[in-house]
Amino acid sequence: MAGDVFGELSLIIAIATGISLIMRWLKQPLLVGYILTGIIVGPSFLHVIGNGPAFENFSEIGIALLLFIIGLELKLSVIKTLGKTVMLTAITTIVGIGLIGYLTCLTLGFPPQASLLMATALTFSSTIIIVKVFNDRKESGRLYAQIAIGVLLFEDILATIALLFVNSGDTDTSLLTPIASIPFAQDFERDLQNFLIGTDTLTIFNLIIKGALLAGMLWVASSKLLPKVAHHVAKSPELLFLSAIAWGFGIASIFKLAGFSIEIGALFAGVALSSLPYTQEIGARLKPLRDFFIVLFFVVLGESLEMDNLLAALGPALILSAVVLLSKPILVMTSLGFLGYTKRTSFKAAVPLSQISEFSIILVVLGVSSGIVDHHAAAVITLVAIITIGASAYLMQYDSVLFARFGKGLQLFERRVIREHRHHQDIYPLVLFGYKKGGHEFIKAFESMHKKFVIVDYNPEVIESLERQRFNVMYGDATDSELLDELNLPKVKLFVSTIGDHATNIWLVKHITAHNKEAVIICNSENYNDAAELYRHGATYVMIPHYIGSERISSFIKRNGLNKGHFDRYREKHLVSIGRAALSHQHLS
């Protein structure tokens, strides 16, 4: 089969499918199965691949597509929304893991230059896997998910910078200033210089000029040219798909001609398209193609790992995996606890980040091609990825169970002011979840009723603003059962949720009705089907923006107070309206 690329490819895909079925049964990410497939088809076992250059080209296409789609999804708005939280948590984690990983790699006998690159690889977590888990569990709108995704995006930006350094091979570090107060700082600075110093300053200056020109070109194209072209291209889904590939591969090729890597070019090509309204459609159409080629990338990666190398790498990989699995969650929880987040939010944001990324593998593979690290270091990082991704998959699956069992021991990661606030058992007849989407209208209604009320929100900036206005506030996630217990649920007369996430509202309605069947529960919904489901679970009234918004329902509260009978009649009219709308929708479809 040495010359039959199609036959080799067919056999590899068949083996990958079988291994992936086992991974699915074990509830592991399929990425682990792809690497294991590569090991099986490699020289240590079946030795299937006889056309190495062809499969290396396939894997290069896979990396380019992966980074192109990551660029498409690189939404800085998440980082902006949580601002200080994301920045401080990401920096704390990256610096902490970087220093611990660097020292550990030195202790394990790796050269300083390789130790620095390996430590950098340990700092990144898998955006693809974590975001997919949150989407599958419909948790993307939760506070802890938004924090984790924000940290991931910040890491992706730094990973891009790291790829640039590895790609250039070198840079001038004359501006680096030693930090004498930190132990081993001078050694760390020397190692960083050895890692970055290039052949000459002129080469780096040329790269900077080229990079600036390319970035300027992409900025002009993304703001002036692409919106107009995309408007016409998007009329045909097939043409949109083809144009996106042409753009991504074309920009990647231009970056390569300029002296950068294809991977960097593909990433920036995606970022240039990220502001267009068609990115979801482009990403959805490209992902199946990406998935196919990325399978081949990880298969080729696994194929390069011989059993002797893996056995030699197993010891260091286990030690570094322990560093990642223990240090990352502790650093994340410490940072979030310092910022005032609850231990539950901190824990559920930390657990998904307890792994390293496919970006880490790509970084080390590029390091091998650049001569910064050897194949042994690449084997170690690949094993660390397999171990930590596999372990974190189980941790994410059972995070709620783990928190229920070990939550009391996590008081160390929660600020005392939060605990004292939680134990302050005031009774509030009126509770508002979420403020930004129409919450001010309900506050006006509550004030007109002359009853005590409290606002629950997870945005620290909103909480600070409301506190300055002397409102009663509670900071935390609406799905935190401990927080809800502090509201003294049986005493509450009215719950209002302006939260847009349907899963959160379902959880709230179920939890509230289990503790207080007499309370009025008003929720927010985006469509009739979700509204009907909320009614089935016990919601008293559901606001649908195009049917009735916060302003009208708050006026209703002002007129009728908390009389549940009035709400029941209002609800019946709404249910009839929903039934008619659903029936009309069925006829139209």
N, C-alpha and C positions, 0 to 999 in steps of 0.2 A: 504493500500500500504506500510505498515511499513517495511515489509521484502522483498519487491520487488525492488532491486536496479535498474534493467533494466527498470522497469516501471517508477520509479522516474526520472531516467536519461532521458528517452524519453520525459516525460512531461516537465522537466526543459529545455531541448534543444528546444522543441517546443515553450515554452514561451520566451526563449532567442531569438529565431528567430523572433518572432513577435515584441518584444521590439527593436531588432536591426533594423528591417525595419523602425520603427518609428524614430530611431536615424539617419538612413541614410537619411530619408526625412527631418529631422531637420538639416542635415549636421553636425552631431556630431560624434566624435570617438565612435566606437562600444564598447570600454572599459567601457564607461559610461553606456551603455545599459546592459552590463553584471552585473555590480554592482546593477543596478536597478532591474534586474531580481532576483538577490539574495535577495533583500529586499522584493520583491513580493512573492517569494516562501518560505520566512522565517516565523518565528513564529508570526510576526506582521500581516500577511495576510493569505496566503494559507497553510502555515506549511506543505510543501510537503516533505521535507527531513526527512526521518525516519532512514536512515543509515548514521549517521554523520561520524563515523570513515572511512567508505568506501570513502565518498566524500572528507574527509580531505586527504586521501592518494592520490586521484586523483589530488587534488590541489597541493600537494607536488611535484608530477611528473611534473605538469605544471610549477611550479617555477623553478625546475631543468632544464627543457628544455629551458625555457626563458633565464636563465642565461648562459646556455651552448651556445646558439646561440649568445647572446651578446658577450661572450668570443671569438667566432669564428670571429665576425665582429669588434673586438677591434683592429683597425689598428692604430698603433702609428705614422704612416707616416704622417697622417693629422696634428697631433699635431706638428710633427717635421717641416713640411712645413711652417706653420705659426708661429712656435716658440714663440717669445715674445708676439705676439698678443693674442694667445690662452691662454698662461700661465697667463698673467696679467689680462685679462678679466675674466677668470675663478676664479682666486684668489680674485679679487675685488668683484665679484658677491657672491662667497661663504662666504667670510668673512663679507661682508656687510649684506647679508640676514641672515647669522647666528647670528650676533649681534642683528639686528633688531628683528628677530624672537624670540631669546632668551628673550630679554627684554619684548616683547609683551606677550609671554607665561607666564612669571613671573607676569606681570600686570594682566593677566586673571586669576591668582590664581593657576596655575599649579606648582607642586613642582619643585625645581631646577633641579633634575635629569631628570624628565620627560621633562622639558622645554628645556634642552640641546639636548635630543634625537629628540624632535619635531622640534627644530630649525635646526638640521642637516637634517632632512627629508625635510624641506622647501627649502633647497639649490639645490636639484637635479631636473633636467627637464627630460621629457620623450624622450629618444633616439628613441624608436620604432616609436612613433607618428610623431615626427619631421622629422626623416629621411624618413618615408613613404610619408609625405606631399611633401618634396622636390623631391623625386623620381617621385611621381605622376605628379608633375608640371614640371618635367624635369629641375630642377633648381640646382641639386647637384653640378654642376660645377661652379656656380656663386660664387663670392667672399663672399657675406654675408652668403651663405649656407655653404661654407667651414669653415668660422669662427665659425658659430653656431655648426656645427658637431664637430669641434675640441674642443670647449668648452664642448660639451656633452661627448666626449670621456674622457676628463680630469676629468669631474664629475664622470663618471663611475668608473674610477680608484680610486677616493677618496671614492666613495660609497662602493667599494670593501673593502677598509680599514675600513670603518665604520661598515660594516657587520662583519668583523673580530673582532672588538672590542665588538660589541653586542654579537657575538657568544661566545667569551671568557668570556664575562661578566665583566671582570675586568683586570686591569693592574697596574703596579707600576708607580706612578707619582712623585717620589722623584726628578726626574730631571727637573720637570717643574719649570720655573722661573717666578715669578710674574712681571707684567709690571706695575709699580707703576704710570707711567704717564697717563695711561688710566683710566678714571673713572670706578668704579665698577669692575676693573680688578681683585682685590683680591677675591671678591665674585665669579667672573666667574671662577677663578682658583680653588677655593674651591669646586665649583659645579662640575668642570671637574674631580677633584680628587675623589669626591664622586661617580661620574659616572664610573670611570675607576678602582678604587682601588679594588683589589681582595682579596681572602682568604689569599694568601701568595705569596711571590716573587717566590718561587720554582715552583708553578703551572704555572705562566706566563713564567718562564724560560723554563720549559718543553714544553710549547706550541710553544715558539719561536724556540726551537731546532727541534721539530716535523715539524713546518712550513718550516724551512730552508731545512730539509731533503726532504720533499715532493716537494718543489720548485726545488731543485737540481735534484731529480728524474725526474720530468716533463721536465726540461731543457735538460737532457741527452736524454730522450725519444724523445722529439720533434726535436732535432738536429741530432740524430744518428739513432734511431730505426724507428720512425714513417714515415719518407720519403720513406724508403725502403719498409715497409709494405704497405703503402698507394699506392705505385706504382703498386703493384700486386692486391690489393683489388679494386682499382679504375677501373679495367677492367670490373667489373660487378657492375652496378649501385645499384642493390639490396644488394649485399654484402657490398658495400661502406656504404649504409644506415644502415645496421645491425651492421657493425663494428663501425660506429660513435656512435650509441646508446650504444653499449657494452663499448666503451671507456669512454663516458661521464658518464654513470651510474656507471661503475666500479671505476673510479677515485673519483666520489662523495662518493661512499661507503667507499673507503679507507680513505678519509678525515674525514668521520663520525667516523670511528673506531679510528682515531687519535685524536678525541676530537673536531673537527671542524664541521660545519654544512654541510648538503648535498648541500645547495645552493652555498657555497664557493667552494666546490669541483667541482661542475658542471661548475662554472665560470672559474676556473683555467684549467679544462679539455678542455674547448673551446679555451682558450688562447693558450694552448699547440699546438692546431691544426691550429691556425690562420695563420701561415706562410706557410702552405701547399698550393699547387696550386688547391686543390680540395674543398676548403672551400665553394665556392659559390654553388657547386653541393650538398655538404652536407647540407648547410643551406637551400637550396631550397627544399630538400626532407624532412627535419625535420620540416619546418615551419608549414605545415598543421597539423602535430601531435601536435606541440607546441600550435597552435591556439585552438585545441580542448580542451586540458587539461588546458590551461590558462583561457579559458572560465569558466571552473569549479572552478578554483582558485578564480576568481573574484565573481562568483556566491556564493561560500562558504563564501567569505569575506562579501558580501552583506547580506547573510543569518544570519550572526552573529550580524548584526546591527538591533536592535529592534527600533521601532518607538520612544519609550520613550528616548532611548539613543541618537537617531538622533536629536530629538527636543531639547534636552539639549545641544547637540553639535553644533546646528545651529548657535547660536550667536558667539561663539569663531571662528567657521569655516569661517563665513563671514568676520570677522575682519582679520584673518590670510590670507584669500584669497585676500583681498584688499592689504595687505602688499606685497604679492607675485606679484599680477598683476601690482602694481605701482612701487615697489622698484626694481624688477629685470630688467625691461626695462631701467629704469633710470640709474642703475649701469652699465649695458652693454653699453649704449650709452655714458655715461661719460668716461668709460675706452677707448672705441674705438675712441671717439673724441680726447682724450688726446694723443692717438697714431697717430693721423693725418688722420683718415679715414673720409670720407664724411658723412654728416648727413643721406643720403639715405642708404648707406651701413650699418651704425650704427643702423638705425631704422629697416631695414629689417633683420638684424641679431638678434636684441633685441626682436622683437615681438614673434618669435617662442619659446623663452626661458621663456616666462611669464606664467609658469605653474609649477606644481610639477609632480613627476614621479611615475610610477609603482614601481620603486625602493624604493621610499619614503614609499609606503604602505607596501612593504615587510619588510623594515627596522623596521617599527613600529610594525608590526605583530610579528616579531622576538623579539622585545622589550617587547611585552606583554608576550610571552612565557618565556622570561628571567626574568620577574618581574620588569623590569625597568620602564614601564609605565602600566597604567590600560586600560580597554576597552573604557573608556570615551575618553582618548587621542587618541586611535586608531580610534574611530568614528570621532573625529574632523579632523584628518589628511586625512581620507578617504573622508570626505565631501569636504575638501579643494581640494583634487585631482579631484573630480567630478566637482566642480565649476570652478577651474582654467583651467582644460583640456577643458571643454566645452567653456569657454570664449575665450581661446587662439585659439580654432578651428575657431571661427568667425574672430578673429583678423588676423590670418594667411590668411584666405580666402580673406579678404578685405584690406590687408596691403598696396597695391598700391593705393587704393582709399583713405585710411586714410592718407598716406603720401602726396598725391596730395592736400588734404584739409588742413592738419596741418603742412606740411613741412616747411613753412616759420617760424613757431614758434619754430623750432628745431635748430635755428642758435646757440643757447647756447651750443649745443653738437658738434659743429664743430670748429676746431681751426682757428684762424684768418688768419694764413699763408695760409691755404687751400683756404679760401674765396678770399684773395688777389690774390692768384695764378689763381683762376678761372676767376677773372675779368680782367686778363691780356690778351687782345684780339689781340694776334699776329695772323698773317695769315700764315698757313703752307700749301703749295701745296701738300705735301706728308704726309700721316698719317699711322703709323704702330700700329696695335693693337696686343699686346702680343710680347714678346721678346724671351723666352726660346726655343721655337720650330722653329728654323730656322730664327729667327729675325735678327741675325748678317749678314746673306747673303743679306737681303734686305737693311740693313744699308750700306753695301758696294756699292750696286747698287745706292742708294740714293746719297751717297757721290760723286759717279762718275758723277751724273747728275748736281751737283753744284746747288741744290735747297734746300730750307729750309724744314726740316721735323721734326716731333714730334713723340715720342713713348708713347703710352698709355699702362700702365700695372697696375695690382692691387697688385703686390708683392712688399712690401716695400723694401726688400733687393735688388731686381732687380733695383728699382728706384734709390736707393742710389748708386749702382754700376754704373749705367748709368750717374748719375749726376757727379760722380767723373771723368768720361770720358768726361764731358762737353757736353753731348747730351741734346737736348730739350726734356723734359719728362712731362707727365701729369699722376698723380696718381689717379686711380679710376677704377670703374667697367665699362666695355665697354657698358653695357646696361643702364647706367645712362644717361638719356636724358639731364639732366642739364649739365653734363660734355661735351656731344657731342655738345650742343649749343655753348659752349665756343670755339669749334674748327672752328667756322664760316664755317659751312658745304658747303654753296654755292660756296665758294672760293677754296675748295679743289679739286685737279685734280686727285689724286690717293689715294685710301684706300686699305690697305693690312691687312688682319686678319690671324694670325697664330694660332688663338684660335681653340682648338679642339672640343669645345662644339657646337653641331649642332644648338640647340635652340638659343644660343647666336648669331651665325652667321646669322640665319634667321632674328632675330630681327634687327641686324645691317644693313643687306641688305635692309629690308623694310624701316627702318628709314632714311637711307642715300638716297635711291631712291626717297623718299617722299620730300626731300629737295634739291637734286642735281641729276638730271637725266643724266647729261653729264659726271659725274665722272667715272673713271675706278675703279671697285670694284673687288678685288682679295680675295678669301676666301679659307679656308682649309676644307677638308672633308675626312671622313674615308671610304666611300663606294660610289658606283655609284648612288644609289637611293637618298642619301642625296645630292649628287652633282647635280642631275637632279632637285631636289626641289629648290636648291639655284639658279640655272639658271632660273627657272620659276619665281622666285621673283625678278630677275633683276641683279644677279651677272654677272660681265663681264667675269671672268674666275675663275674656281674652281680647286685648287690643290688637287689631290689625291696622297698620298705618293707613292704608287706603280706605278703610271702612270707618274707623274711629280712632283718633289719636289721643295722646295724653291730655291735650287741652280740653277736649269734650268730656272725657271720663272724669277728669278732675272737677269740672263744673258739675257733673252729675253727683260726685261725692259731696260737694258743697251744698247742693240742694237736698239730698236725701240722707246725708250722714252715713251711719254704718248699719242701716236697716237691711238685713240680708234678704228680706222679702222683696224689696224694690229691685235689688240686684238680680234675684231669681227671675223676675218678670222681664227685666232687661236682657238677661241671658237667654231666655226662651225666644225672644224676638231675634236675637243674634244667631241662635242655632238654626232657626228657620232660614235666615238669610244665607248662612253657610251652606245649608243643604241645597238651596236653589243655585248658589254659585258653583258648587261641586257638580250638580246635575248639568248646568249649562256648560261647564268645562268638558264634561264627558261627551256631550253632543258635538262640541266644536272639534274635539280630537277624533 
